[in-house]
Amino acid sequence: MIEAIVLAAGKGERLGRIKPLVSIDGEPALSRVIRSIRNAGVEAITVVLGHAAEAIRARVDLTGCRVVTNPDYATGMAGSLNRGIESVSPAARGILIFHADMPSVSEETIRAVIQRAEQGVRIAAPGYRGQRGFPVFLHRSCIEELLPTLDGEVGARRYIAQNSEELVLVEVDDAGAIRDIDRPEDLGEKEETYEPAILEG
């Protein structure tokens, strides 16, 4: 069994909106991420909230997800990932790490990473035109080694760099695997399909 962790706690200051609630064709970004994960066959999903948690709960259907809150979300991604990992079942083979501001990752990409994970690799991620994308898979045996490397805004990136020889890139034809909505210009041609979401707190 592989479980998913969706990081949705950040403040999104550069975008100027609550990123998990940015609307794509009328659907919040976080909802799209959760739907894609489920459609790819992953049933156990942990969503880590922080900034604007109540607003997100009110607009996103989190039924069936484990929802944990990181009160220290302002200190960076590391704390949120730590909280997510704490919620993972001891029976899980490993975890898939997702970001709520990457709503265009396809179901096919998720399945491709899962397929490699089930073949026994310790670290896997999609590769698109030479760039590593998301979701990142980490086998359970990585977790104890990963935790001491988490710091501030550094999530799993440092650990993956330190263990690059174990990283398996799964080549995909999916630009969504590397595309986030971090800044207004990232909305590109789809800007008119995004609804403003006021920053809270």
MDTraj code that builds the backbone (N, CA, C; nanometers):
import mdtraj as md
import numpy as np

residues = "MET ILE GLU ALA ILE VAL LEU ALA ALA GLY LYS GLY GLU ARG LEU GLY ARG ILE LYS PRO LEU VAL SER ILE ASP GLY GLU PRO ALA LEU SER ARG VAL ILE ARG SER ILE ARG ASN ALA GLY VAL GLU ALA ILE THR VAL VAL LEU GLY HIS ALA ALA GLU ALA ILE ARG ALA ARG VAL ASP LEU THR GLY CYS ARG VAL VAL THR ASN PRO ASP TYR ALA THR GLY MET ALA GLY SER LEU ASN ARG GLY ILE GLU SER VAL SER PRO ALA ALA ARG GLY ILE LEU ILE PHE HIS ALA ASP MET PRO SER VAL SER GLU GLU THR ILE ARG ALA VAL ILE GLN ARG ALA GLU GLN GLY VAL ARG ILE ALA ALA PRO GLY TYR ARG GLY GLN ARG GLY PHE PRO VAL PHE LEU HIS ARG SER CYS ILE GLU GLU LEU LEU PRO THR LEU ASP GLY GLU VAL GLY ALA ARG ARG TYR ILE ALA GLN ASN SER GLU GLU LEU VAL LEU VAL GLU VAL ASP ASP ALA GLY ALA ILE ARG ASP ILE ASP ARG PRO GLU ASP LEU GLY GLU LYS GLU GLU THR TYR GLU PRO ALA ILE LEU GLU GLY".split()
xyz = np.array([
    [0.0837, -0.1202, 0.0000],
    [0.0000, 0.0000, 0.0000],
    [0.0873, 0.1253, 0.0000],
    [0.0578, 0.2144, -0.0902],
    [0.1284, 0.3421, -0.0983],
    [0.0307, 0.4531, -0.0598],
    [0.0750, 0.5449, 0.0245],
    [-0.0100, 0.6544, 0.0695],
    [0.0381, 0.7867, 0.0116],
    [-0.0549, 0.8790, -0.0011],
    [-0.0240, 1.0107, -0.0556],
    [-0.0289, 1.1163, 0.0535],
    [0.0646, 1.2102, 0.0441],
    [0.0637, 1.3291, 0.1311],
    [0.0529, 1.4509, 0.0400],
    [-0.0481, 1.5326, 0.0638],
    [-0.0660, 1.6544, -0.0151],
    [-0.0355, 1.7739, 0.0740],
    [0.0659, 1.8505, 0.0365],
    [0.1059, 1.9681, 0.1142],
    [0.0242, 2.0885, 0.0676],
    [-0.0590, 2.1403, 0.1591],
    [-0.1504, 2.2492, 0.1243],
    [-0.1550, 2.3538, 0.2351],
    [-0.0401, 2.3756, 0.3013],
    [-0.0374, 2.4605, 0.4202],
    [0.0218, 2.5986, 0.3964],
    [0.0875, 2.6190, 0.2836],
    [0.1604, 2.7440, 0.2621],
    [0.0727, 2.8660, 0.2443],
    [0.1343, 2.9818, 0.2579],
    [0.0600, 3.1077, 0.2525],
    [0.0408, 3.1603, 0.1115],
    [0.1269, 3.1250, 0.0188],
    [0.1087, 3.1663, -0.1190],
    [0.1235, 3.3148, -0.1422],
    [0.2186, 3.3766, -0.0723],
    [0.2307, 3.5225, -0.0804],
    [0.2696, 3.5720, -0.2193],
    [0.3557, 3.4959, -0.2891],
    [0.3996, 3.5415, -0.4218],
    [0.2845, 3.5400, -0.5220],
    [0.1901, 3.4474, -0.5032],
    [0.0751, 3.4421, -0.5919],
    [-0.0298, 3.5436, -0.5519],
    [-0.0353, 3.5746, -0.4204],
    [-0.1353, 3.6683, -0.3719],
    [-0.2724, 3.6074, -0.3560],
    [-0.2786, 3.4758, -0.3508],
    [-0.4052, 3.4041, -0.3369],
    [-0.3833, 3.2802, -0.2499],
    [-0.4914, 3.2215, -0.2045],
    [-0.4819, 3.0949, -0.1322],
    [-0.4663, 2.9868, -0.2375],
    [-0.3470, 2.9346, -0.2541],
    [-0.3183, 2.8480, -0.3684],
    [-0.4074, 2.7239, -0.3764],
    [-0.4371, 2.6551, -0.2663],
    [-0.5240, 2.5378, -0.2797],
    [-0.6642, 2.5716, -0.3302],
    [-0.7031, 2.7002, -0.3195],
    [-0.8367, 2.7411, -0.3622],
    [-0.8381, 2.8101, -0.4980],
    [-0.7228, 2.8260, -0.5593],
    [-0.7208, 2.8825, -0.6936],
    [-0.8065, 2.7927, -0.7820],
    [-0.9015, 2.8524, -0.8529],
    [-0.9999, 2.7746, -0.9271],
    [-0.9577, 2.7523, -1.0712],
    [-0.9641, 2.6269, -1.1130],
    [-0.9352, 2.5896, -1.2507],
    [-1.0640, 2.5305, -1.3082],
    [-1.1214, 2.6010, -1.4041],
    [-1.2488, 2.5576, -1.4617],
    [-1.3531, 2.5321, -1.3532],
    [-1.3526, 2.6209, -1.2525],
    [-1.4529, 2.6130, -1.1470],
    [-1.4234, 2.5160, -1.0345],
    [-1.3066, 2.4520, -1.0372],
    [-1.2716, 2.3535, -0.9346],
    [-1.1452, 2.3967, -0.8617],
    [-1.1458, 2.3986, -0.7272],
    [-1.0252, 2.4369, -0.6538],
    [-0.9074, 2.3465, -0.6881],
    [-0.7884, 2.4061, -0.6916],
    [-0.6671, 2.3305, -0.7256],
    [-0.6515, 2.2066, -0.6379],
    [-0.6750, 2.2211, -0.5088],
    [-0.6590, 2.1071, -0.4184],
    [-0.7567, 1.9950, -0.4527],
    [-0.8772, 2.0302, -0.4908],
    [-0.9763, 1.9289, -0.5304],
    [-0.9275, 1.8496, -0.6510],
    [-0.8661, 1.9191, -0.7468],
    [-0.8147, 1.8521, -0.8662],
    [-0.7028, 1.7549, -0.8303],
    [-0.6153, 1.7976, -0.7396],
    [-0.5058, 1.7098, -0.6977],
    [-0.5616, 1.5833, -0.6323],
    [-0.6546, 1.6005, -0.5403],
    [-0.7126, 1.4857, -0.4699],
    [-0.7835, 1.3934, -0.5678],
    [-0.8580, 1.4496, -0.6618],
    [-0.9292, 1.3672, -0.7595],
    [-0.8320, 1.2847, -0.8440],
    [-0.7247, 1.3476, -0.8879],
    [-0.6268, 1.2756, -0.9698],
    [-0.5619, 1.1611, -0.8914],
    [-0.5317, 1.1869, -0.7636],
    [-0.4717, 1.0823, -0.6800],
    [-0.5668, 0.9633, -0.6678],
    [-0.6921, 0.9929, -0.6397],
    [-0.7905, 0.8849, -0.6243],
    [-0.8099, 0.8093, -0.7549],
    [-0.8177, 0.8810, -0.8653],
    [-0.8377, 0.8159, -0.9944],
    [-0.7187, 0.7289, -1.0336],
    [-0.6023, 0.7607, -0.9764],
    [-0.4822, 0.6805, -1.0031],
    [-0.4766, 0.5562, -0.9143],
    [-0.5742, 0.5417, -0.8243],
    [-0.5833, 0.4205, -0.7440],
    [-0.5292, 0.4304, -0.6030],
    [-0.4926, 0.5516, -0.5574],
    [-0.4420, 0.5683, -0.4210],
    [-0.5587, 0.6051, -0.3305],
    [-0.5817, 0.5250, -0.2289],
    [-0.6976, 0.5466, -0.1421],
    [-0.6634, 0.6243, -0.0159],
    [-0.5438, 0.6044, 0.0377],
    [-0.5058, 0.6700, 0.1636],
    [-0.4374, 0.8029, 0.1319],
    [-0.5053, 0.9122, 0.1643],
    [-0.4557, 1.0459, 0.1313],
    [-0.4552, 1.1315, 0.2580],
    [-0.3398, 1.1882, 0.2900],
    [-0.3288, 1.2849, 0.3991],
    [-0.3132, 1.4228, 0.3388],
    [-0.3950, 1.5160, 0.3844],
    [-0.3863, 1.6546, 0.3402],
    [-0.3385, 1.7386, 0.4578],
    [-0.2294, 1.8103, 0.4382],
    [-0.1743, 1.8937, 0.5446],
    [-0.2150, 2.0383, 0.5192],
    [-0.2931, 2.0931, 0.6122],
    [-0.3399, 2.2313, 0.6031],
    [-0.2637, 2.3185, 0.7019],
    [-0.2724, 2.4490, 0.6824],
    [-0.2090, 2.5454, 0.7726],
    [-0.2725, 2.6808, 0.7518],
    [-0.2178, 2.7597, 0.6608],
    [-0.2747, 2.8897, 0.6279],
    [-0.4147, 2.8731, 0.5689],
    [-0.5085, 2.9549, 0.6172],
    [-0.6468, 2.9561, 0.5672],
    [-0.7119, 2.8184, 0.5734],
    [-0.6795, 2.7424, 0.6772],
    [-0.7297, 2.6050, 0.6867],
    [-0.8821, 2.5987, 0.6853],
    [-0.9474, 2.6874, 0.7569],
    [-1.0938, 2.6822, 0.7637],
    [-1.1568, 2.7180, 0.6305],
    [-1.0993, 2.8150, 0.5595],
    [-1.1503, 2.8507, 0.4273],
    [-1.1375, 2.7335, 0.3316],
    [-1.0271, 2.6611, 0.3412],
    [-1.0056, 2.5453, 0.2545],
    [-1.1036, 2.4341, 0.2890],
    [-1.1215, 2.4079, 0.4162],
    [-1.2173, 2.3055, 0.4588],
    [-1.3571, 2.3373, 0.4085],
    [-1.3904, 2.4661, 0.4048],
    [-1.5253, 2.5073, 0.3646],
    [-1.5493, 2.4899, 0.2147],
    [-1.4434, 2.4944, 0.1346],
    [-1.4608, 2.4932, -0.0109],
    [-1.4115, 2.3659, -0.0795],
    [-1.3373, 2.2833, -0.0076],
    [-1.2844, 2.1609, -0.0677],
    [-1.3418, 2.0400, 0.0060],
    [-1.3930, 1.9446, -0.0699],
    [-1.4471, 1.8225, -0.0108],
    [-1.3297, 1.7321, 0.0287],
    [-1.3067, 1.7226, 0.1583],
    [-1.1958, 1.6422, 0.2102],
    [-1.2442, 1.5093, 0.2681],
    [-1.3675, 1.4719, 0.2330],
    [-1.4233, 1.3457, 0.2811],
    [-1.3322, 1.2296, 0.2415],
    [-1.3014, 1.1443, 0.3379],
    [-1.2185, 1.0282, 0.3109],
    [-1.0698, 1.0543, 0.3232],
    [-1.0307, 1.1805, 0.3361],
    [-0.8892, 1.2145, 0.3547],
    [-0.8577, 1.2266, 0.5040],
    [-0.7351, 1.1925, 0.5411],
    [-0.6872, 1.2304, 0.6735],
    [-0.6464, 1.3775, 0.6624],
    [-0.6953, 1.4598, 0.7498],
    [-0.6600, 1.6018, 0.7457],
    [-0.5837, 1.6363, 0.8725],
    [-0.4612, 1.6850, 0.8573],
    [-0.3814, 1.7286, 0.9708],
    [-0.3467, 1.8746, 0.9507],
    [-0.3290, 1.9457, 1.0599],
    [-0.2994, 2.0882, 1.0531],
    [-0.1611, 2.1156, 1.1081],
    [-0.0871, 2.1969, 1.0357],
    [0.0454, 2.2394, 1.0807],
    [0.0358, 2.3828, 1.1308],
    [0.0295, 2.4035, 1.2633],
    [0.0176, 2.5391, 1.3163],
    [0.1409, 2.6239, 1.2907],
    [0.2530, 2.5590, 1.2606],
    [0.3780, 2.6306, 1.2353],
    [0.4072, 2.6415, 1.0855],
    [0.3016, 2.6485, 1.0046],
    [0.3197, 2.6496, 0.8591],
    [0.4081, 2.7641, 0.8108],
    [0.4115, 2.8743, 0.8856],
    [0.4905, 2.9899, 0.8431],
    [0.6402, 2.9622, 0.8464],
    [0.6828, 2.8573, 0.9173],
    [0.8257, 2.8260, 0.9249],
    [0.8745, 2.7484, 0.8039],
    [0.7815, 2.7047, 0.7172],
    [0.8228, 2.6400, 0.5936],
    [0.7649, 2.5017, 0.5722],
    [0.7966, 2.4479, 0.4552],
    [0.7421, 2.3207, 0.4097],
    [0.7831, 2.2025, 0.4964],
    [0.9016, 2.2091, 0.5563],
    [0.9543, 2.0948, 0.6306],
    [0.8582, 2.0503, 0.7405],
    [0.8052, 2.1450, 0.8152],
    [0.7139, 2.1102, 0.9235],
    [0.5882, 2.0429, 0.8725],
    [0.5387, 2.0894, 0.7577],
    [0.4179, 2.0288, 0.7012],
    [0.4438, 1.8873, 0.6546],
    [0.5575, 1.8638, 0.5918],
    [0.5903, 1.7295, 0.5477],
    [0.6077, 1.6369, 0.6671],
    [0.6688, 1.6890, 0.7721],
    [0.6859, 1.6106, 0.8944],
    [0.5510, 1.5691, 0.9512],
    [0.4582, 1.6636, 0.9546],
    [0.3236, 1.6333, 1.0064],
    [0.2556, 1.5272, 0.9212],
    [0.2714, 1.5401, 0.7905],
    [0.2107, 1.4416, 0.7022],
    [0.2678, 1.3028, 0.7238],
    [0.3985, 1.2953, 0.7370],
    [0.4642, 1.1661, 0.7575],
    [0.4175, 1.1009, 0.8874],
    [0.3959, 1.1814, 0.9903],
    [0.3501, 1.1280, 1.1187],
    [0.2163, 1.0563, 1.1063],
    [0.1367, 1.0939, 1.0071],
    [0.0025, 1.0370, 0.9930],
    [-0.0006, 0.9100, 0.9084],
    [0.1108, 0.8767, 0.8454],
    [0.1144, 0.7628, 0.7536],
    [0.1052, 0.6311, 0.8309],
    [0.0301, 0.5391, 0.7768],
    [0.0127, 0.4084, 0.8408],
    [0.1442, 0.3320, 0.8457],
    [0.1705, 0.2611, 0.9542],
    [0.2912, 0.1777, 0.9631],
    [0.2945, 0.0682, 0.8566],
    [0.1778, 0.0375, 0.8007],
    [0.1706, -0.0686, 0.7001],
    [0.2014, -0.0186, 0.5595],
    [0.2190, 0.1105, 0.5428],
    [0.2405, 0.1666, 0.4094],
    [0.3763, 0.1266, 0.3542],
    [0.3792, 0.0910, 0.2256],
    [0.5046, 0.0594, 0.1571],
    [0.5911, 0.1842, 0.1438],
    [0.5249, 0.2991, 0.1265],
    [0.5955, 0.4250, 0.1103],
    [0.4964, 0.5378, 0.0882],
    [0.5490, 0.6548, 0.0542],
    [0.4643, 0.7722, 0.0381],
    [0.4880, 0.8376, -0.0976],
    [0.3826, 0.9028, -0.1459],
    [0.3899, 0.9898, -0.2625],
    [0.3666, 1.1319, -0.2139],
    [0.4584, 1.2223, -0.2454],
    [0.4468, 1.3607, -0.1997],
    [0.3920, 1.4468, -0.3127],
    [0.2826, 1.5169, -0.2839],
    [0.2186, 1.6062, -0.3788],
    [0.2149, 1.7480, -0.3222],
    [0.1982, 1.8457, -0.4121],
    [0.1795, 1.9848, -0.3719],
    [0.0451, 2.0337, -0.4244],
    [-0.0276, 2.1060, -0.3393],
    [-0.1593, 2.1553, -0.3793],
    [-0.1513, 2.2578, -0.4917],
    [-0.0329, 2.3186, -0.5097],
    [-0.0201, 2.4177, -0.6165],
    [0.0303, 2.3569, -0.7475],
    [0.0200, 2.2238, -0.7592],
    [0.0538, 2.1543, -0.8839],
    [-0.0678, 2.0719, -0.9275],
    [-0.1756, 2.1408, -0.9700],
    [-0.3015, 2.0712, -0.9985],
    [-0.3096, 2.0052, -1.1350],
    [-0.2027, 2.0143, -1.2149],
    [-0.2100, 1.9606, -1.3513],
    [-0.1385, 1.8275, -1.3694],
    [-0.0864, 1.7706, -1.2619],
    [-0.0228, 1.6382, -1.2714],
    [-0.1291, 1.5369, -1.3145],
    [-0.1009, 1.4611, -1.4186],
    [-0.2011, 1.3691, -1.4719],
    [-0.2078, 1.2392, -1.3929],
    [-0.3227, 1.1734, -1.4046],
    [-0.3397, 1.0421, -1.3416],
    [-0.2388, 0.9431, -1.3985],
    [-0.2114, 0.9544, -1.5268],
    [-0.1172, 0.8626, -1.5913],
    [0.0225, 0.8760, -1.5323],
    [0.0614, 1.0000, -1.5025],
    [0.1924, 1.0225, -1.4406],
    [0.1984, 0.9592, -1.3025],
    [0.0929, 0.9763, -1.2259],
    [0.0891, 0.9172, -1.0915],
    [0.0985, 0.7650, -1.1011],
    [0.0235, 0.7071, -1.1924],
    [0.0269, 0.5611, -1.2088],
    [0.1658, 0.5135, -1.2507],
    [0.2312, 0.5903, -1.3369],
    [0.3644, 0.5508, -1.3838],
    [0.4644, 0.5476, -1.2691],
    [0.4558, 0.6462, -1.1791],
    [0.5459, 0.6482, -1.0633],
    [0.5134, 0.5328, -0.9687],
    [0.3851, 0.5072, -0.9482],
    [0.3449, 0.3960, -0.8616],
    [0.3968, 0.2635, -0.9175],
    [0.3866, 0.2463, -1.0488],
    [0.4342, 0.1220, -1.1103],
    [0.5815, 0.0982, -1.0822],
    [0.6633, 0.2033, -1.0931],
    [0.8062, 0.1887, -1.0622],
    [0.8267, 0.1612, -0.9141],
    [0.7479, 0.2286, -0.8298],
    [0.7597, 0.2073, -0.6855],
    [0.7311, 0.0623, -0.6501],
    [0.6351, 0.0031, -0.7177],
    [0.5973, -0.1353, -0.6885],
    [0.7007, -0.2346, -0.7391],
    [0.7956, -0.1871, -0.8179],
    [0.9029, -0.2733, -0.8672],
    [1.0231, -0.2744, -0.7729],
    [1.0098, -0.2048, -0.6591],
    [1.1111, -0.2158, -0.5551],
    [1.2090, -0.1010, -0.5422],
    [1.1910, 0.0070, -0.6187],
    [1.2841, 0.1194, -0.6059],
    [1.2579, 0.1942, -0.4754],
    [1.3594, 0.2655, -0.4271],
    [1.3451, 0.3411, -0.3019],
    [1.3002, 0.4845, -0.3269],
    [1.3428, 0.5441, -0.4363],
    [1.3073, 0.6820, -0.4664],
    [1.2699, 0.6898, -0.6145],
    [1.1555, 0.7498, -0.6448],
    [1.1138, 0.7631, -0.7840],
    [1.0374, 0.8934, -0.8019],
    [1.0441, 0.9465, -0.9228],
    [0.9726, 1.0695, -0.9553],
    [0.9563, 1.0767, -1.1065],
    [0.8574, 1.1499, -1.1548],
    [0.8452, 1.1666, -1.2992],
    [0.9531, 1.2593, -1.3527],
    [0.9955, 1.2335, -1.4750],
    [1.0897, 1.3216, -1.5420],
    [1.0268, 1.3759, -1.6684],
    [1.0311, 1.5071, -1.6843],
    [0.9746, 1.5702, -1.8043],
    [1.0797, 1.6613, -1.8658],
    [1.1277, 1.6251, -1.9835],
    [1.2275, 1.7029, -2.0566],
    [1.3484, 1.7381, -1.9694],
    [1.3954, 1.6381, -1.8979],
    [1.5163, 1.6552, -1.8180],
    [1.4954, 1.7122, -1.6796],
    [1.3725, 1.7450, -1.6436],
    [1.3454, 1.8009, -1.5106],
    [1.2712, 1.6997, -1.4234],
    [1.3117, 1.6937, -1.2973],
    [1.2400, 1.6082, -1.2021],
    [1.1128, 1.6767, -1.1590],
    [1.0057, 1.6018, -1.1567],
    [0.8772, 1.6589, -1.1179],
    [0.8172, 1.5909, -0.9971],
    [0.6863, 1.6029, -0.9859],
    [0.6091, 1.5440, -0.8763],
    [0.4961, 1.4612, -0.9354],
    [0.4512, 1.3581, -0.8599],
    [0.4848, 1.3289, -0.7209],
    [0.6178, 1.2558, -0.7056],
    [0.6778, 1.2732, -0.5888],
    [0.7981, 1.1994, -0.5518],
    [0.7571, 1.0821, -0.4648],
    [0.8088, 0.9643, -0.4979],
    [0.7862, 0.8459, -0.4149],
    [0.9072, 0.8212, -0.3274],
    [0.8824, 0.7956, -0.1997],
    [0.9872, 0.7558, -0.1064],
    [0.9438, 0.6277, -0.0365],
    [1.0273, 0.5252, -0.0468],
    [0.9997, 0.3997, 0.0221],
    [1.0049, 0.4224, 0.1730],
    [0.9321, 0.3383, 0.2461],
    [0.9291, 0.3542, 0.3922],
    [1.0689, 0.3524, 0.4527],
    [1.1598, 0.2778, 0.3931],
    [1.2951, 0.2701, 0.4477],
    [1.3695, 0.4024, 0.4384],
    [1.3167, 0.4971, 0.3595],
    [1.3805, 0.6287, 0.3460],
    [1.3426, 0.7242, 0.4588],
    [1.2288, 0.6976, 0.5227],
    [1.1697, 0.7982, 0.6112],
    [1.2610, 0.8367, 0.7270],
    [1.3183, 0.7380, 0.7936],
    [1.4048, 0.7671, 0.9081],
    [1.5245, 0.8516, 0.8664],
    [1.5749, 0.8269, 0.7456],
    [1.6877, 0.9051, 0.6945],
    [1.6429, 1.0449, 0.6513],
    [1.5204, 1.0551, 0.6022],
    [1.4686, 1.1818, 0.5517],
    [1.4460, 1.2850, 0.6620],
    [1.3872, 1.2429, 0.7720],
    [1.3413, 1.3375, 0.8745],
    [1.4486, 1.4353, 0.9225],
    [1.5729, 1.3927, 0.9496],
    [1.6730, 1.4893, 0.9967],
    [1.7142, 1.5921, 0.8916],
    [1.6800, 1.5655, 0.7642],
    [1.7199, 1.6586, 0.6576],
    [1.6162, 1.7675, 0.6336],
    [1.4990, 1.7542, 0.6959],
    [1.3917, 1.8515, 0.6753],
    [1.4211, 1.9786, 0.7542],
    [1.4145, 2.0921, 0.6846],
    [1.4466, 2.2181, 0.7526],
    [1.3868, 2.3350, 0.6747],
    [1.3081, 2.4168, 0.7427],
    [1.2523, 2.5361, 0.6801],
    [1.1744, 2.5042, 0.5539],
    [1.2132, 2.5690, 0.4437],
    [1.1452, 2.5456, 0.3167],
    [1.2017, 2.4259, 0.2415],
    [1.2984, 2.3573, 0.3011],
    [1.3563, 2.2406, 0.2361],
    [1.2752, 2.1173, 0.2741],
    [1.2029, 2.0617, 0.1755],
    [1.1283, 1.9405, 0.1996],
    [1.2180, 1.8201, 0.1756],
    [1.1791, 1.7374, 0.0788],
    [1.2579, 1.6167, 0.0497],
    [1.3736, 1.6447, -0.0464],
    [1.3834, 1.7672, -0.0969],
    [1.4836, 1.7984, -0.2004],
    [1.6258, 1.7653, -0.1565],
    [1.6623, 1.8033, -0.0352],
    [1.7983, 1.7786, 0.0140],
    [1.8255, 1.6282, 0.0234],
    [1.7303, 1.5548, 0.0766],
    [1.7489, 1.4104, 0.0904],
    [1.7656, 1.3438, -0.0461],
    [1.6835, 1.3858, -0.1422],
    [1.6928, 1.3272, -0.2761],
    [1.8284, 1.3586, -0.3383],
    [1.8771, 1.4819, -0.3194],
    [2.0084, 1.5184, -0.3736],
    [2.1192, 1.4351, -0.3107],
    [2.1054, 1.4082, -0.1812],
    [2.2071, 1.3292, -0.1122],
    [2.2048, 1.1824, -0.1536],
    [2.0928, 1.1398, -0.2113],
    [2.0775, 1.0001, -0.2513],
    [2.0409, 0.9908, -0.3992],
    [2.1013, 1.0777, -0.4776],
    [2.0649, 1.0871, -0.6193],
    [2.0895, 0.9585, -0.6959],
    [2.1830, 0.8769, -0.6482],
    [2.2121, 0.7516, -0.7189],
    [2.0971, 0.6518, -0.7086],
    [2.0071, 0.6745, -0.6132],
    [1.8917, 0.5858, -0.5972],
    [1.7669, 0.6387, -0.6658],
    [1.7720, 0.7625, -0.7121],
    [1.6548, 0.8229, -0.7753],
    [1.6312, 0.7616, -0.9133],
    [1.5109, 0.7124, -0.9343],
    [1.4691, 0.6621, -1.0647],
    [1.3721, 0.7631, -1.1252],
    [1.4100, 0.8209, -1.2389],
    [1.3216, 0.9135, -1.3087],
    [1.2357, 0.8350, -1.4073],
    [1.1067, 0.8529, -1.3951],
    [1.0116, 0.7871, -1.4842],
    [0.9729, 0.8882, -1.5919],
    [1.0191, 0.8664, -1.7130],
    [0.9946, 0.9633, -1.8196],
    [0.8454, 0.9694, -1.8536],
    [0.7919, 1.0912, -1.8527],
    [0.6503, 1.1120, -1.8840],
    [0.6364, 1.2265, -1.9832],
    [0.5278, 1.2252, -2.0572],
    [0.4961, 1.3348, -2.1480],
    [0.3873, 1.4188, -2.0833],
    [0.4231, 1.4828, -1.9733],
    [0.3249, 1.5532, -1.8901],
    [0.3892, 1.6771, -1.8293],
    [0.3676, 1.7921, -1.8919],
    [0.4241, 1.9164, -1.8392],
    [0.3683, 1.9490, -1.7013],
    [0.2509, 1.8945, -1.6693],
    [0.1917, 1.9197, -1.5381],
    [0.2752, 1.8668, -1.4244],
    [0.3648, 1.7727, -1.4539],
    [0.4500, 1.7142, -1.3493],
    [0.5517, 1.8142, -1.2966],
    [0.5782, 1.9214, -1.3734],
    [0.6759, 2.0220, -1.3285],
    [0.6148, 2.1613, -1.3153],
    [0.4858, 2.1747, -1.3444],
    [0.4229, 2.3071, -1.3486],
    [0.3504, 2.3368, -1.2175],
    [0.3877, 2.4488, -1.1553],
    [0.3146, 2.4910, -1.0356],
    [0.2504, 2.6277, -1.0611],
    [0.1799, 2.6784, -0.9603],
    [0.1151, 2.8094, -0.9701],
    [0.1670, 2.8969, -0.8565],
    [0.2963, 2.9211, -0.8613],
    [0.3649, 2.9924, -0.7544],
    [0.3541, 3.1440, -0.7677],
    [0.3477, 3.1931, -0.8916],
    [0.3422, 3.3370, -0.9186],
    [0.2303, 3.3671, -1.0164],
    [0.1813, 3.4919, -1.0204],
    [0.0728, 3.5243, -1.1141],
    [0.1051, 3.4868, -1.2581],
    [0.2316, 3.5046, -1.2995],
    [0.2665, 3.4727, -1.4375],
    [0.2594, 3.3231, -1.4664],
    [0.2574, 3.2394, -1.3623],
    [0.2468, 3.0957, -1.3837],
    [0.1089, 3.0550, -1.4339],
    [0.0121, 3.1448, -1.4198],
    [-0.1222, 3.1138, -1.4663],
    [-0.1292, 3.1146, -1.6178],
    [-0.0412, 3.1906, -1.6827],
    [-0.0287, 3.1893, -1.8277],
    [-0.1605, 3.2090, -1.8982],
    [-0.1813, 3.1275, -1.9999],
    [-0.2994, 3.1412, -2.0836],
    [-0.4275, 3.1042, -2.0100],
    [-0.4136, 3.0331, -1.8991],
    [-0.5330, 2.9887, -1.8275],
    [-0.5763, 3.0882, -1.7199],
    [-0.5163, 3.2051, -1.7201],
    [-0.5429, 3.2989, -1.6111],
    [-0.6913, 3.3269, -1.5950],
    [-0.7647, 3.3397, -1.7040],
    [-0.9054, 3.3738, -1.6919],
    [-0.9877, 3.2603, -1.6303],
    [-0.9322, 3.1407, -1.6216],
    [-1.0049, 3.0305, -1.5609],
    [-0.9758, 3.0195, -1.4108],
    [-0.8941, 3.1094, -1.3588],
    [-0.8597, 3.1088, -1.2171],
    [-0.9375, 3.2194, -1.1463],
    [-0.9932, 3.1846, -1.0315],
    [-1.0661, 3.2831, -0.9536],
    [-0.9777, 3.3365, -0.8421],
    [-0.9828, 3.4693, -0.8152],
    [-0.9012, 3.5237, -0.7064],
    [-0.9443, 3.4632, -0.5725],
    [-0.8463, 3.4434, -0.4859],
    [-0.8746, 3.3968, -0.3497],
    [-0.7953, 3.4860, -0.2553],
    [-0.8625, 3.5574, -0.1680],
    [-0.7970, 3.6565, -0.0823],
    [-0.7104, 3.5876, 0.0207],
    [-0.5887, 3.6400, 0.0404],
    [-0.5007, 3.5876, 0.1441],
    [-0.5626, 3.6158, 0.2803],
    [-0.5584, 3.5162, 0.3668],
    [-0.6115, 3.5317, 0.5013],
    [-0.5000, 3.5209, 0.6037],
    [-0.5105, 3.5979, 0.7093],
    [-0.4160, 3.5852, 0.8204],
    [-0.2778, 3.6363, 0.7910],
])
top = md.Topology()
chain = top.add_chain()
for i, resn in enumerate(residues, 1):
    res = top.add_residue(resn, chain, resSeq=i)
    for name in ("N", "CA", "C"):
        top.add_atom(name, md.element.get_by_symbol(name[0]), res)
traj = md.Trajectory(xyz[None], top)
